[in-house]
């Protein structure tokens, strides 16, 4: 399984830094992935649903650490690329 596309949508919140949409093998999409700034830096949170008892349960998630690492690396790389693109477009519009 390969991540074939990642779209990142930055937001201006304290801990939540962006939402992402991930496409696998050009045929399966996972939306509402979150990029969060936690105590030890950025991490990727999978989409989840609030349960009646107030806890959250992931609606989609990797089943092993290798897949989790592959997704996280790809999403965070695209997040940084999108921040650079936004920074460069702002500085060129200010010039």
N, C-alpha and C positions, 0 to 999 in steps of 0.2 A: 504494500500500500504506500502510495506517495501523496504528499501534499502538493497539489498542482496549482493552487492559487490561494492567496491570502489577501483579503481586503481589510484595511484598518481604518477605523473611524474615531479619531481622537476626540476626547471630551475635556472640559475644563472643570474637573472636580478634584477634591483633595487627594483621595486615595485611588479612585477609579480614573485611569488615564486614557482608556480607549475601549471600544468594542471591536471585535473582529469577526469576520466570516471566513471559514476555511472550506476549501473544496478538496476532496480526496479523489484521485484517479479520474478527474474530469467527470465524475458521475454521482458524487454524494456530497451534500453541503451541510455544514454545522454552523448555525448562526448564534449570536449572543454570547460568544466567547468574550471574556473580560480580561483586560490587562490591568493589573492592580499593583500599586506601589505599597508593599508591605514593610515590615520591620527590617527585613534583610534584602530589600530591593524589589525589582519587578518580578511578577510571576503571572502565569496564565491560569485563569479560573474557568472551568468548563461551564456550560449553561446549566442552570439549576432551576428548580421549582420549589416554592415554599409549601411546606406541608401544613396540615391542620394544627399540628402541635408546635408550629413556629420554627421548626428546623428546616434546613434546605437539603434537597437531594439532587445530585447531578442527573440530568436527563440524558446526557451523552458524555462518555469519558473513555480514555484509553485503558486498556486492561493490563498493560505492563509498563515498566519504567522506560524501556527503549522507545516505545511509541510516544509516551508522555514527553520525553526529552526531545524527540524529533519535532513534535508539534510546538513545544515551547520555544525551541531555537528558531524555528521558521517564523512563528508569530512575532517574537520579540525583534528579530532581524527586520521584518517588514515594518514593525512599529517605529523602529529607529530610522529606517529609510523614509517613512512618511513624515516624521518630525523634521528631518533634514530637508525634505522637499518643501514643506510648509515654511520653514525658516528661510530657505533660499528664495521662495516666491514672494515672501513679505519684504525681504531686503531688496530684491530687484524692483518691486513696486514702489518702494520708498525712494529709490535713487532718481 
